[in-house]
Amino acid sequence: MTEKLILYERDMCGYCEAVKDVISELGTDIEQRNIWENSEWQRQLVDARGSSSVPVLCRETPDGKVEWLSESDAIIRYLIQNCDSTN
């Protein structure tokens, strides 16, 4: 995988936990940013998306393109399709 993935999440969020469970099951190394632990990460998320709703997956491609994927089901689908080492 040549893109950088960053998961914006927070404590006490069932949707975030579901995404993190899939990340763990896949054995994928993804940077996780808890927006309750770092106000700069929360500001980055709000600046980019206009909201601090989580979970959100940020995809940074080698050519500098940045895409934001929200909704836990969509994030989980993306991870399974693109990060499963058994595929």
PyMOL Python script that loads the backbone (N, CA, C, O; Angstrom):
from pymol import cmd

cmd.read_pdbstr("""\
ATOM      1  N   MET A   1       0.853  -1.168   0.000  1.00  0.00           N
ATOM      2  CA  MET A   1       0.000   0.000   0.000  1.00  0.00           C
ATOM      3  C   MET A   1       0.899   1.231   0.000  1.00  0.00           C
ATOM      4  O   MET A   1       1.761   1.372   0.867  1.00  0.00           O
ATOM      5  N   THR A   2       0.705   2.101  -0.948  1.00  0.00           N
ATOM      6  CA  THR A   2       1.573   3.257  -1.094  1.00  0.00           C
ATOM      7  C   THR A   2       0.976   4.529  -0.507  1.00  0.00           C
ATOM      8  O   THR A   2       1.652   5.557  -0.461  1.00  0.00           O
ATOM      9  N   GLU A   3      -0.248   4.484  -0.066  1.00  0.00           N
ATOM     10  CA  GLU A   3      -0.854   5.675   0.506  1.00  0.00           C
ATOM     11  C   GLU A   3      -0.734   5.646   2.028  1.00  0.00           C
ATOM     12  O   GLU A   3      -0.597   4.584   2.636  1.00  0.00           O
ATOM     13  N   LYS A   4      -0.786   6.827   2.626  1.00  0.00           N
ATOM     14  CA  LYS A   4      -0.758   6.941   4.080  1.00  0.00           C
ATOM     15  C   LYS A   4      -2.194   7.026   4.568  1.00  0.00           C
ATOM     16  O   LYS A   4      -2.999   7.790   4.035  1.00  0.00           O
ATOM     17  N   LEU A   5      -2.506   6.239   5.583  1.00  0.00           N
ATOM     18  CA  LEU A   5      -3.851   6.231   6.154  1.00  0.00           C
ATOM     19  C   LEU A   5      -3.799   6.723   7.592  1.00  0.00           C
ATOM     20  O   LEU A   5      -2.948   6.304   8.377  1.00  0.00           O
ATOM     21  N   ILE A   6      -4.721   7.617   7.925  1.00  0.00           N
ATOM     22  CA  ILE A   6      -4.829   8.146   9.283  1.00  0.00           C
ATOM     23  C   ILE A   6      -6.289   8.039   9.710  1.00  0.00           C
ATOM     24  O   ILE A   6      -7.180   8.539   9.024  1.00  0.00           O
ATOM     25  N   LEU A   7      -6.526   7.391  10.834  1.00  0.00           N
ATOM     26  CA  LEU A   7      -7.878   7.277  11.371  1.00  0.00           C
ATOM     27  C   LEU A   7      -8.065   8.310  12.477  1.00  0.00           C
ATOM     28  O   LEU A   7      -7.353   8.290  13.481  1.00  0.00           O
ATOM     29  N   TYR A   8      -9.017   9.205  12.289  1.00  0.00           N
ATOM     30  CA  TYR A   8      -9.401  10.154  13.327  1.00  0.00           C
ATOM     31  C   TYR A   8     -10.525   9.499  14.117  1.00  0.00           C
ATOM     32  O   TYR A   8     -11.524   9.065  13.545  1.00  0.00           O
ATOM     33  N   GLU A   9     -10.355   9.429  15.441  1.00  0.00           N
ATOM     34  CA  GLU A   9     -11.313   8.719  16.284  1.00  0.00           C
ATOM     35  C   GLU A   9     -11.335   9.359  17.662  1.00  0.00           C
ATOM     36  O   GLU A   9     -10.630  10.335  17.916  1.00  0.00           O
ATOM     37  N   ARG A  10     -12.154   8.798  18.552  1.00  0.00           N
ATOM     38  CA  ARG A  10     -12.219   9.281  19.934  1.00  0.00           C
ATOM     39  C   ARG A  10     -12.670   8.146  20.836  1.00  0.00           C
ATOM     40  O   ARG A  10     -13.149   7.112  20.372  1.00  0.00           O
ATOM     41  N   ASP A  11     -12.508   8.361  22.137  1.00  0.00           N
ATOM     42  CA  ASP A  11     -12.960   7.394  23.133  1.00  0.00           C
ATOM     43  C   ASP A  11     -14.485   7.354  23.174  1.00  0.00           C
ATOM     44  O   ASP A  11     -15.159   8.295  22.755  1.00  0.00           O
ATOM     45  N   MET A  12     -15.012   6.245  23.687  1.00  0.00           N
ATOM     46  CA  MET A  12     -16.453   6.066  23.890  1.00  0.00           C
ATOM     47  C   MET A  12     -17.259   6.256  22.609  1.00  0.00           C
ATOM     48  O   MET A  12     -18.340   6.844  22.624  1.00  0.00           O
ATOM     49  N   CYS A  13     -16.728   5.757  21.519  1.00  0.00           N
ATOM     50  CA  CYS A  13     -17.392   5.838  20.216  1.00  0.00           C
ATOM     51  C   CYS A  13     -17.482   4.422  19.660  1.00  0.00           C
ATOM     52  O   CYS A  13     -16.481   3.859  19.216  1.00  0.00           O
ATOM     53  N   GLY A  14     -18.661   3.859  19.684  1.00  0.00           N
ATOM     54  CA  GLY A  14     -18.841   2.493  19.204  1.00  0.00           C
ATOM     55  C   GLY A  14     -18.464   2.319  17.745  1.00  0.00           C
ATOM     56  O   GLY A  14     -17.915   1.283  17.369  1.00  0.00           O
ATOM     57  N   TYR A  15     -18.749   3.315  16.919  1.00  0.00           N
ATOM     58  CA  TYR A  15     -18.395   3.243  15.504  1.00  0.00           C
ATOM     59  C   TYR A  15     -16.878   3.238  15.329  1.00  0.00           C
ATOM     60  O   TYR A  15     -16.345   2.525  14.478  1.00  0.00           O
ATOM     61  N   CYS A  16     -16.189   4.037  16.142  1.00  0.00           N
ATOM     62  CA  CYS A  16     -14.720   4.059  16.100  1.00  0.00           C
ATOM     63  C   CYS A  16     -14.164   2.701  16.518  1.00  0.00           C
ATOM     64  O   CYS A  16     -13.225   2.193  15.905  1.00  0.00           O
ATOM     65  N   GLU A  17     -14.742   2.123  17.556  1.00  0.00           N
ATOM     66  CA  GLU A  17     -14.282   0.815  18.030  1.00  0.00           C
ATOM     67  C   GLU A  17     -14.462  -0.251  16.957  1.00  0.00           C
ATOM     68  O   GLU A  17     -13.594  -1.108  16.789  1.00  0.00           O
ATOM     69  N   ALA A  18     -15.570  -0.210  16.230  1.00  0.00           N
ATOM     70  CA  ALA A  18     -15.799  -1.184  15.158  1.00  0.00           C
ATOM     71  C   ALA A  18     -14.715  -1.078  14.091  1.00  0.00           C
ATOM     72  O   ALA A  18     -14.212  -2.093  13.609  1.00  0.00           O
ATOM     73  N   VAL A  19     -14.355   0.149  13.721  1.00  0.00           N
ATOM     74  CA  VAL A  19     -13.299   0.351  12.723  1.00  0.00           C
ATOM     75  C   VAL A  19     -11.962  -0.132  13.271  1.00  0.00           C
ATOM     76  O   VAL A  19     -11.209  -0.801  12.563  1.00  0.00           O
ATOM     77  N   LYS A  20     -11.660   0.200  14.526  1.00  0.00           N
ATOM     78  CA  LYS A  20     -10.385  -0.214  15.120  1.00  0.00           C
ATOM     79  C   LYS A  20     -10.299  -1.732  15.249  1.00  0.00           C
ATOM     80  O   LYS A  20      -9.218  -2.303  15.112  1.00  0.00           O
ATOM     81  N   ASP A  21     -11.433  -2.394  15.514  1.00  0.00           N
ATOM     82  CA  ASP A  21     -11.446  -3.860  15.569  1.00  0.00           C
ATOM     83  C   ASP A  21     -11.049  -4.454  14.220  1.00  0.00           C
ATOM     84  O   ASP A  21     -10.275  -5.410  14.168  1.00  0.00           O
ATOM     85  N   VAL A  22     -11.572  -3.896  13.136  1.00  0.00           N
ATOM     86  CA  VAL A  22     -11.236  -4.387  11.793  1.00  0.00           C
ATOM     87  C   VAL A  22      -9.761  -4.129  11.492  1.00  0.00           C
ATOM     88  O   VAL A  22      -9.087  -4.991  10.927  1.00  0.00           O
ATOM     89  N   ILE A  23      -9.260  -2.966  11.859  1.00  0.00           N
ATOM     90  CA  ILE A  23      -7.842  -2.660  11.662  1.00  0.00           C
ATOM     91  C   ILE A  23      -6.990  -3.708  12.367  1.00  0.00           C
ATOM     92  O   ILE A  23      -6.012  -4.203  11.807  1.00  0.00           O
ATOM     93  N   SER A  24      -7.362  -4.041  13.588  1.00  0.00           N
ATOM     94  CA  SER A  24      -6.631  -5.042  14.364  1.00  0.00           C
ATOM     95  C   SER A  24      -6.719  -6.422  13.716  1.00  0.00           C
ATOM     96  O   SER A  24      -5.713  -7.122  13.603  1.00  0.00           O
ATOM     97  N   GLU A  25      -7.921  -6.813  13.290  1.00  0.00           N
ATOM     98  CA  GLU A  25      -8.114  -8.117  12.646  1.00  0.00           C
ATOM     99  C   GLU A  25      -7.296  -8.239  11.369  1.00  0.00           C
ATOM    100  O   GLU A  25      -6.766  -9.308  11.067  1.00  0.00           O
ATOM    101  N   LEU A  26      -7.192  -7.147  10.619  1.00  0.00           N
ATOM    102  CA  LEU A  26      -6.443  -7.165   9.363  1.00  0.00           C
ATOM    103  C   LEU A  26      -4.937  -7.072   9.590  1.00  0.00           C
ATOM    104  O   LEU A  26      -4.152  -7.346   8.683  1.00  0.00           O
ATOM    105  N   GLY A  27      -4.538  -6.689  10.791  1.00  0.00           N
ATOM    106  CA  GLY A  27      -3.119  -6.514  11.075  1.00  0.00           C
ATOM    107  C   GLY A  27      -2.522  -5.331  10.335  1.00  0.00           C
ATOM    108  O   GLY A  27      -1.331  -5.316  10.023  1.00  0.00           O
ATOM    109  N   THR A  28      -3.353  -4.345  10.058  1.00  0.00           N
ATOM    110  CA  THR A  28      -2.939  -3.174   9.296  1.00  0.00           C
ATOM    111  C   THR A  28      -2.400  -2.103  10.233  1.00  0.00           C
ATOM    112  O   THR A  28      -2.982  -1.831  11.283  1.00  0.00           O
ATOM    113  N   ASP A  29      -1.289  -1.501   9.845  1.00  0.00           N
ATOM    114  CA  ASP A  29      -0.689  -0.436  10.641  1.00  0.00           C
ATOM    115  C   ASP A  29      -1.196   0.906  10.130  1.00  0.00           C
ATOM    116  O   ASP A  29      -0.754   1.394   9.089  1.00  0.00           O
ATOM    117  N   ILE A  30      -2.124   1.495  10.870  1.00  0.00           N
ATOM    118  CA  ILE A  30      -2.716   2.779  10.501  1.00  0.00           C
ATOM    119  C   ILE A  30      -2.538   3.730  11.676  1.00  0.00           C
ATOM    120  O   ILE A  30      -2.827   3.378  12.820  1.00  0.00           O
ATOM    121  N   GLU A  31      -2.064   4.932  11.389  1.00  0.00           N
ATOM    122  CA  GLU A  31      -1.942   5.935  12.443  1.00  0.00           C
ATOM    123  C   GLU A  31      -3.332   6.271  12.962  1.00  0.00           C
ATOM    124  O   GLU A  31      -4.249   6.528  12.183  1.00  0.00           O
ATOM    125  N   GLN A  32      -3.483   6.267  14.279  1.00  0.00           N
ATOM    126  CA  GLN A  32      -4.766   6.584  14.895  1.00  0.00           C
ATOM    127  C   GLN A  32      -4.624   7.863  15.701  1.00  0.00           C
ATOM    128  O   GLN A  32      -3.725   7.988  16.532  1.00  0.00           O
ATOM    129  N   ARG A  33      -5.515   8.811  15.451  1.00  0.00           N
ATOM    130  CA  ARG A  33      -5.476  10.109  16.118  1.00  0.00           C
ATOM    131  C   ARG A  33      -6.746  10.318  16.926  1.00  0.00           C
ATOM    132  O   ARG A  33      -7.815  10.573  16.372  1.00  0.00           O
ATOM    133  N   ASN A  34      -6.615  10.206  18.238  1.00  0.00           N
ATOM    134  CA  ASN A  34      -7.739  10.420  19.134  1.00  0.00           C
ATOM    135  C   ASN A  34      -7.920  11.926  19.319  1.00  0.00           C
ATOM    136  O   ASN A  34      -7.079  12.590  19.925  1.00  0.00           O
ATOM    137  N   ILE A  35      -9.017  12.453  18.795  1.00  0.00           N
ATOM    138  CA  ILE A  35      -9.223  13.905  18.808  1.00  0.00           C
ATOM    139  C   ILE A  35      -9.519  14.441  20.204  1.00  0.00           C
ATOM    140  O   ILE A  35      -9.466  15.653  20.414  1.00  0.00           O
ATOM    141  N   TRP A  36      -9.830  13.572  21.159  1.00  0.00           N
ATOM    142  CA  TRP A  36     -10.028  14.016  22.534  1.00  0.00           C
ATOM    143  C   TRP A  36      -8.699  14.139  23.274  1.00  0.00           C
ATOM    144  O   TRP A  36      -8.626  14.782  24.321  1.00  0.00           O
ATOM    145  N   GLU A  37      -7.656  13.527  22.734  1.00  0.00           N
ATOM    146  CA  GLU A  37      -6.347  13.570  23.379  1.00  0.00           C
ATOM    147  C   GLU A  37      -5.446  14.656  22.813  1.00  0.00           C
ATOM    148  O   GLU A  37      -4.434  14.997  23.425  1.00  0.00           O
ATOM    149  N   ASN A  38      -5.797  15.208  21.651  1.00  0.00           N
ATOM    150  CA  ASN A  38      -4.931  16.192  21.012  1.00  0.00           C
ATOM    151  C   ASN A  38      -5.802  17.211  20.270  1.00  0.00           C
ATOM    152  O   ASN A  38      -6.423  16.888  19.258  1.00  0.00           O
ATOM    153  N   SER A  39      -5.839  18.428  20.779  1.00  0.00           N
ATOM    154  CA  SER A  39      -6.705  19.452  20.185  1.00  0.00           C
ATOM    155  C   SER A  39      -6.264  19.832  18.773  1.00  0.00           C
ATOM    156  O   SER A  39      -7.088  20.264  17.967  1.00  0.00           O
ATOM    157  N   GLU A  40      -4.980  19.678  18.463  1.00  0.00           N
ATOM    158  CA  GLU A  40      -4.489  19.968  17.112  1.00  0.00           C
ATOM    159  C   GLU A  40      -5.112  18.997  16.100  1.00  0.00           C
ATOM    160  O   GLU A  40      -5.489  19.404  15.001  1.00  0.00           O
ATOM    161  N   TRP A  41      -5.219  17.728  16.467  1.00  0.00           N
ATOM    162  CA  TRP A  41      -5.838  16.748  15.571  1.00  0.00           C
ATOM    163  C   TRP A  41      -7.314  17.077  15.358  1.00  0.00           C
ATOM    164  O   TRP A  41      -7.829  16.944  14.248  1.00  0.00           O
ATOM    165  N   GLN A  42      -7.990  17.506  16.420  1.00  0.00           N
ATOM    166  CA  GLN A  42      -9.395  17.883  16.276  1.00  0.00           C
ATOM    167  C   GLN A  42      -9.518  19.094  15.350  1.00  0.00           C
ATOM    168  O   GLN A  42     -10.414  19.139  14.507  1.00  0.00           O
ATOM    169  N   ARG A  43      -8.632  20.068  15.501  1.00  0.00           N
ATOM    170  CA  ARG A  43      -8.655  21.252  14.640  1.00  0.00           C
ATOM    171  C   ARG A  43      -8.409  20.863  13.185  1.00  0.00           C
ATOM    172  O   ARG A  43      -9.071  21.381  12.287  1.00  0.00           O
ATOM    173  N   GLN A  44      -7.457  19.950  12.942  1.00  0.00           N
ATOM    174  CA  GLN A  44      -7.179  19.489  11.575  1.00  0.00           C
ATOM    175  C   GLN A  44      -8.432  18.882  10.955  1.00  0.00           C
ATOM    176  O   GLN A  44      -8.756  19.145   9.797  1.00  0.00           O
ATOM    177  N   LEU A  45      -9.122  18.078  11.731  1.00  0.00           N
ATOM    178  CA  LEU A  45     -10.333  17.421  11.244  1.00  0.00           C
ATOM    179  C   LEU A  45     -11.423  18.449  10.939  1.00  0.00           C
ATOM    180  O   LEU A  45     -12.058  18.386   9.885  1.00  0.00           O
ATOM    181  N   VAL A  46     -11.639  19.377  11.837  1.00  0.00           N
ATOM    182  CA  VAL A  46     -12.669  20.402  11.630  1.00  0.00           C
ATOM    183  C   VAL A  46     -12.309  21.293  10.447  1.00  0.00           C
ATOM    184  O   VAL A  46     -13.179  21.630   9.643  1.00  0.00           O
ATOM    185  N   ASP A  47     -11.043  21.679  10.330  1.00  0.00           N
ATOM    186  CA  ASP A  47     -10.615  22.512   9.202  1.00  0.00           C
ATOM    187  C   ASP A  47     -10.846  21.805   7.869  1.00  0.00           C
ATOM    188  O   ASP A  47     -11.251  22.433   6.891  1.00  0.00           O
ATOM    189  N   ALA A  48     -10.592  20.516   7.833  1.00  0.00           N
ATOM    190  CA  ALA A  48     -10.713  19.759   6.582  1.00  0.00           C
ATOM    191  C   ALA A  48     -12.152  19.381   6.259  1.00  0.00           C
ATOM    192  O   ALA A  48     -12.546  19.365   5.093  1.00  0.00           O
ATOM    193  N   ARG A  49     -12.937  19.076   7.291  1.00  0.00           N
ATOM    194  CA  ARG A  49     -14.272  18.519   7.069  1.00  0.00           C
ATOM    195  C   ARG A  49     -15.414  19.417   7.520  1.00  0.00           C
ATOM    196  O   ARG A  49     -16.563  19.201   7.133  1.00  0.00           O
ATOM    197  N   GLY A  50     -15.111  20.419   8.331  1.00  0.00           N
ATOM    198  CA  GLY A  50     -16.166  21.275   8.851  1.00  0.00           C
ATOM    199  C   GLY A  50     -16.919  20.663  10.010  1.00  0.00           C
ATOM    200  O   GLY A  50     -17.942  21.196  10.438  1.00  0.00           O
ATOM    201  N   SER A  51     -16.424  19.549  10.525  1.00  0.00           N
ATOM    202  CA  SER A  51     -17.090  18.828  11.600  1.00  0.00           C
ATOM    203  C   SER A  51     -16.060  17.989  12.344  1.00  0.00           C
ATOM    204  O   SER A  51     -15.029  17.613  11.787  1.00  0.00           O
ATOM    205  N   SER A  52     -16.352  17.701  13.607  1.00  0.00           N
ATOM    206  CA  SER A  52     -15.459  16.826  14.370  1.00  0.00           C
ATOM    207  C   SER A  52     -16.059  15.431  14.540  1.00  0.00           C
ATOM    208  O   SER A  52     -15.630  14.673  15.410  1.00  0.00           O
ATOM    209  N   SER A  53     -17.051  15.089  13.712  1.00  0.00           N
ATOM    210  CA  SER A  53     -17.646  13.755  13.768  1.00  0.00           C
ATOM    211  C   SER A  53     -16.609  12.711  13.377  1.00  0.00           C
ATOM    212  O   SER A  53     -15.845  12.896  12.430  1.00  0.00           O
ATOM    213  N   VAL A  54     -16.597  11.621  14.116  1.00  0.00           N
ATOM    214  CA  VAL A  54     -15.679  10.521  13.848  1.00  0.00           C
ATOM    215  C   VAL A  54     -16.460   9.216  13.845  1.00  0.00           C
ATOM    216  O   VAL A  54     -17.562   9.175  14.390  1.00  0.00           O
ATOM    217  N   PRO A  55     -15.937   8.154  13.256  1.00  0.00           N
ATOM    218  CA  PRO A  55     -14.602   8.006  12.693  1.00  0.00           C
ATOM    219  C   PRO A  55     -14.504   8.596  11.285  1.00  0.00           C
ATOM    220  O   PRO A  55     -15.483   8.661  10.540  1.00  0.00           O
ATOM    221  N   VAL A  56     -13.293   9.021  10.954  1.00  0.00           N
ATOM    222  CA  VAL A  56     -12.974   9.508   9.615  1.00  0.00           C
ATOM    223  C   VAL A  56     -11.606   8.955   9.242  1.00  0.00           C
ATOM    224  O   VAL A  56     -10.664   9.008  10.034  1.00  0.00           O
ATOM    225  N   LEU A  57     -11.509   8.429   8.037  1.00  0.00           N
ATOM    226  CA  LEU A  57     -10.235   7.929   7.529  1.00  0.00           C
ATOM    227  C   LEU A  57      -9.696   8.918   6.509  1.00  0.00           C
ATOM    228  O   LEU A  57     -10.367   9.244   5.529  1.00  0.00           O
ATOM    229  N   CYS A  58      -8.489   9.388   6.745  1.00  0.00           N
ATOM    230  CA  CYS A  58      -7.818  10.293   5.816  1.00  0.00           C
ATOM    231  C   CYS A  58      -6.839   9.471   4.983  1.00  0.00           C
ATOM    232  O   CYS A  58      -6.001   8.746   5.519  1.00  0.00           O
ATOM    233  N   ARG A  59      -6.960   9.598   3.664  1.00  0.00           N
ATOM    234  CA  ARG A  59      -6.070   8.886   2.734  1.00  0.00           C
ATOM    235  C   ARG A  59      -5.196   9.912   2.025  1.00  0.00           C
ATOM    236  O   ARG A  59      -5.699  10.788   1.321  1.00  0.00           O
ATOM    237  N   GLU A  60      -3.889   9.798   2.214  1.00  0.00           N
ATOM    238  CA  GLU A  60      -2.935  10.681   1.549  1.00  0.00           C
ATOM    239  C   GLU A  60      -2.171   9.855   0.519  1.00  0.00           C
ATOM    240  O   GLU A  60      -1.442   8.932   0.882  1.00  0.00           O
ATOM    241  N   THR A  61      -2.332  10.181  -0.764  1.00  0.00           N
ATOM    242  CA  THR A  61      -1.669   9.432  -1.827  1.00  0.00           C
ATOM    243  C   THR A  61      -0.267   9.987  -2.073  1.00  0.00           C
ATOM    244  O   THR A  61       0.027  11.124  -1.702  1.00  0.00           O
ATOM    245  N   PRO A  62       0.596   9.189  -2.697  1.00  0.00           N
ATOM    246  CA  PRO A  62       1.965   9.648  -2.960  1.00  0.00           C
ATOM    247  C   PRO A  62       2.029  10.928  -3.789  1.00  0.00           C
ATOM    248  O   PRO A  62       2.987  11.692  -3.671  1.00  0.00           O
ATOM    249  N   ASP A  63       1.020  11.171  -4.625  1.00  0.00           N
ATOM    250  CA  ASP A  63       1.026  12.387  -5.452  1.00  0.00           C
ATOM    251  C   ASP A  63       0.450  13.604  -4.720  1.00  0.00           C
ATOM    252  O   ASP A  63       0.263  14.662  -5.322  1.00  0.00           O
ATOM    253  N   GLY A  64       0.168  13.449  -3.414  1.00  0.00           N
ATOM    254  CA  GLY A  64      -0.279  14.575  -2.603  1.00  0.00           C
ATOM    255  C   GLY A  64      -1.779  14.749  -2.496  1.00  0.00           C
ATOM    256  O   GLY A  64      -2.241  15.666  -1.817  1.00  0.00           O
ATOM    257  N   LYS A  65      -2.547  13.902  -3.143  1.00  0.00           N
ATOM    258  CA  LYS A  65      -4.005  13.987  -3.068  1.00  0.00           C
ATOM    259  C   LYS A  65      -4.477  13.500  -1.691  1.00  0.00           C
ATOM    260  O   LYS A  65      -3.994  12.491  -1.178  1.00  0.00           O
ATOM    261  N   VAL A  66      -5.420  14.228  -1.112  1.00  0.00           N
ATOM    262  CA  VAL A  66      -5.967  13.862   0.193  1.00  0.00           C
ATOM    263  C   VAL A  66      -7.463  13.629   0.041  1.00  0.00           C
ATOM    264  O   VAL A  66      -8.184  14.468  -0.500  1.00  0.00           O
ATOM    265  N   GLU A  67      -7.919  12.481   0.524  1.00  0.00           N
ATOM    266  CA  GLU A  67      -9.343  12.146   0.490  1.00  0.00           C
ATOM    267  C   GLU A  67      -9.784  11.781   1.896  1.00  0.00           C
ATOM    268  O   GLU A  67      -9.036  11.165   2.656  1.00  0.00           O
ATOM    269  N   TRP A  68     -10.995  12.163   2.229  1.00  0.00           N
ATOM    270  CA  TRP A  68     -11.560  11.897   3.550  1.00  0.00           C
ATOM    271  C   TRP A  68     -12.741  10.950   3.396  1.00  0.00           C
ATOM    272  O   TRP A  68     -13.646  11.197   2.600  1.00  0.00           O
ATOM    273  N   LEU A  69     -12.725   9.875   4.155  1.00  0.00           N
ATOM    274  CA  LEU A  69     -13.777   8.871   4.099  1.00  0.00           C
ATOM    275  C   LEU A  69     -14.438   8.800   5.471  1.00  0.00           C
ATOM    276  O   LEU A  69     -13.785   8.506   6.472  1.00  0.00           O
ATOM    277  N   SER A  70     -15.740   9.074   5.504  1.00  0.00           N
ATOM    278  CA  SER A  70     -16.465   9.023   6.773  1.00  0.00           C
ATOM    279  C   SER A  70     -17.445   7.859   6.747  1.00  0.00           C
ATOM    280  O   SER A  70     -17.577   7.163   5.740  1.00  0.00           O
ATOM    281  N   GLU A  71     -18.112   7.664   7.843  1.00  0.00           N
ATOM    282  CA  GLU A  71     -19.069   6.572   8.047  1.00  0.00           C
ATOM    283  C   GLU A  71     -18.318   5.254   8.256  1.00  0.00           C
ATOM    284  O   GLU A  71     -17.568   4.807   7.389  1.00  0.00           O
ATOM    285  N   SER A  72     -18.530   4.657   9.398  1.00  0.00           N
ATOM    286  CA  SER A  72     -17.788   3.453   9.769  1.00  0.00           C
ATOM    287  C   SER A  72     -17.954   2.322   8.759  1.00  0.00           C
ATOM    288  O   SER A  72     -16.982   1.628   8.459  1.00  0.00           O
ATOM    289  N   ASP A  73     -19.158   2.117   8.227  1.00  0.00           N
ATOM    290  CA  ASP A  73     -19.365   1.036   7.254  1.00  0.00           C
ATOM    291  C   ASP A  73     -18.519   1.244   6.005  1.00  0.00           C
ATOM    292  O   ASP A  73     -17.930   0.294   5.489  1.00  0.00           O
ATOM    293  N   ALA A  74     -18.454   2.470   5.518  1.00  0.00           N
ATOM    294  CA  ALA A  74     -17.653   2.771   4.325  1.00  0.00           C
ATOM    295  C   ALA A  74     -16.168   2.598   4.614  1.00  0.00           C
ATOM    296  O   ALA A  74     -15.424   2.093   3.773  1.00  0.00           O
ATOM    297  N   ILE A  75     -15.735   3.012   5.795  1.00  0.00           N
ATOM    298  CA  ILE A  75     -14.326   2.856   6.170  1.00  0.00           C
ATOM    299  C   ILE A  75     -13.972   1.377   6.265  1.00  0.00           C
ATOM    300  O   ILE A  75     -12.930   0.953   5.765  1.00  0.00           O
ATOM    301  N   ILE A  76     -14.829   0.597   6.898  1.00  0.00           N
ATOM    302  CA  ILE A  76     -14.581  -0.839   7.042  1.00  0.00           C
ATOM    303  C   ILE A  76     -14.527  -1.510   5.676  1.00  0.00           C
ATOM    304  O   ILE A  76     -13.644  -2.332   5.429  1.00  0.00           O
ATOM    305  N   ARG A  77     -15.455  -1.173   4.787  1.00  0.00           N
ATOM    306  CA  ARG A  77     -15.424  -1.742   3.428  1.00  0.00           C
ATOM    307  C   ARG A  77     -14.110  -1.407   2.734  1.00  0.00           C
ATOM    308  O   ARG A  77     -13.483  -2.276   2.128  1.00  0.00           O
ATOM    309  N   TYR A  78     -13.694  -0.144   2.824  1.00  0.00           N
ATOM    310  CA  TYR A  78     -12.445   0.280   2.197  1.00  0.00           C
ATOM    311  C   TYR A  78     -11.264  -0.521   2.761  1.00  0.00           C
ATOM    312  O   TYR A  78     -10.425  -1.007   2.004  1.00  0.00           O
ATOM    313  N   LEU A  79     -11.204  -0.655   4.075  1.00  0.00           N
ATOM    314  CA  LEU A  79     -10.090  -1.368   4.696  1.00  0.00           C
ATOM    315  C   LEU A  79     -10.048  -2.826   4.258  1.00  0.00           C
ATOM    316  O   LEU A  79      -8.980  -3.346   3.936  1.00  0.00           O
ATOM    317  N   ILE A  80     -11.192  -3.482   4.244  1.00  0.00           N
ATOM    318  CA  ILE A  80     -11.235  -4.892   3.847  1.00  0.00           C
ATOM    319  C   ILE A  80     -10.812  -5.051   2.391  1.00  0.00           C
ATOM    320  O   ILE A  80     -10.086  -5.988   2.059  1.00  0.00           O
ATOM    321  N   GLN A  81     -11.250  -4.159   1.531  1.00  0.00           N
ATOM    322  CA  GLN A  81     -10.920  -4.255   0.107  1.00  0.00           C
ATOM    323  C   GLN A  81      -9.478  -3.877  -0.201  1.00  0.00           C
ATOM    324  O   GLN A  81      -8.904  -4.378  -1.168  1.00  0.00           O
ATOM    325  N   ASN A  82      -8.883  -3.002   0.606  1.00  0.00           N
ATOM    326  CA  ASN A  82      -7.574  -2.463   0.251  1.00  0.00           C
ATOM    327  C   ASN A  82      -6.437  -2.806   1.202  1.00  0.00           C
ATOM    328  O   ASN A  82      -5.270  -2.619   0.856  1.00  0.00           O
ATOM    329  N   CYS A  83      -6.748  -3.299   2.378  1.00  0.00           N
ATOM    330  CA  CYS A  83      -5.695  -3.518   3.375  1.00  0.00           C
ATOM    331  C   CYS A  83      -5.584  -4.954   3.848  1.00  0.00           C
ATOM    332  O   CYS A  83      -4.729  -5.263   4.678  1.00  0.00           O
ATOM    333  N   ASP A  84      -6.419  -5.831   3.343  1.00  0.00           N
ATOM    334  CA  ASP A  84      -6.381  -7.227   3.765  1.00  0.00           C
ATOM    335  C   ASP A  84      -5.189  -7.908   3.115  1.00  0.00           C
ATOM    336  O   ASP A  84      -5.139  -8.041   1.892  1.00  0.00           O
ATOM    337  N   SER A  85      -4.234  -8.339   3.920  1.00  0.00           N
ATOM    338  CA  SER A  85      -3.013  -8.953   3.395  1.00  0.00           C
ATOM    339  C   SER A  85      -3.261 -10.321   2.767  1.00  0.00           C
ATOM    340  O   SER A  85      -2.382 -10.853   2.090  1.00  0.00           O
ATOM    341  N   THR A  86      -4.459 -10.906   2.982  1.00  0.00           N
ATOM    342  CA  THR A  86      -4.748 -12.208   2.384  1.00  0.00           C
ATOM    343  C   THR A  86      -5.315 -12.083   0.978  1.00  0.00           C
ATOM    344  O   THR A  86      -5.441 -13.086   0.276  1.00  0.00           O
ATOM    345  N   ASN A  87      -5.661 -10.861   0.550  1.00  0.00           N
ATOM    346  CA  ASN A  87      -6.209 -10.662  -0.808  1.00  0.00           C
ATOM    347  C   ASN A  87      -5.109 -10.674  -1.834  1.00  0.00           C
ATOM    348  O   ASN A  87      -5.375 -10.522  -3.026  1.00  0.00           O
TER     349      ASN A  87
END
""", "prot")
cmd.dss("prot")
cmd.show_as("cartoon", "prot")
cmd.util.cbc("prot")
cmd.orient("prot")
